[in-house]
């Protein structure tokens, strides 16, 4: 929707197919060896200008070797601690930042929700619902969404 060339990774064929259907230009299987080289090749050797990292405790060190010079890595997910090599940040003059909606102001959230609604109404953003579950099964829904292969969002209904 923003006019960017989107490269993504996914661990399942179903997930990669959903991303392509949603507009990703190319998807890679991050469980296969050589994925970083494939992504680097797909960017003409430069690396991505922006990486949105969903599992920093596993992937951040790899991201630091992959990002384009003066690139940015935005961490939106992590499930643990990690150790990184700061020289990789320096080598690429990279920006790494964390982002959480919990830290957004009310004004920022209103603006974001307004933009999301406009993009949905225009058909440029098409949410994928993988499953609907009763609210009483919220713990089970959380387990499912954290496991590989969820295939879209899980909607909880009363």
C-alpha positions, 0 to 999 in steps of 0.5 A: 500500500505504501509503494515499497518492494516487499520481501518477506520470510515465512516458515510454511508454504501456506504463510508464504502464499498468504503474504504473496496474495496480500501483495508481497513481491517475493517470499523466502523460507527462513527455515532453509539454509541460504535464505540470507544470501537469497534475500541479499541477491534479490536486493542486487547485493545491497540488502533491505533498506528496512527490516521489520523484525518479529523475533529479534532474539533469534534473528537480529544478529542475522539482520545486522549482516543483511541490512543495506548500508544506512538501513533500519531495523525495527524490532516489533517482537522478541521472546528473549535475550540476545547478544549482538556484535556492535561492530556490525551496527557500526560497519553498516551505519545501521539504525535499530529501534524497538516499537510497541503500540503500548508506547503510542500516544492516544493521538498516534493510535487514533491516526494509525487506526484512521489510516488502517480503516482508510486502507481497508476501505480502499482495498489496499489492506486486506486482513486475513482471518485464519480462525474465529474462536469463542472468547472463553478459549483465549488462552488456546487462541494465544497458543495457536497464534504463537505457533508456526502455521497460524495462517492469519489472525485469530478473532475472539468472539463473545 
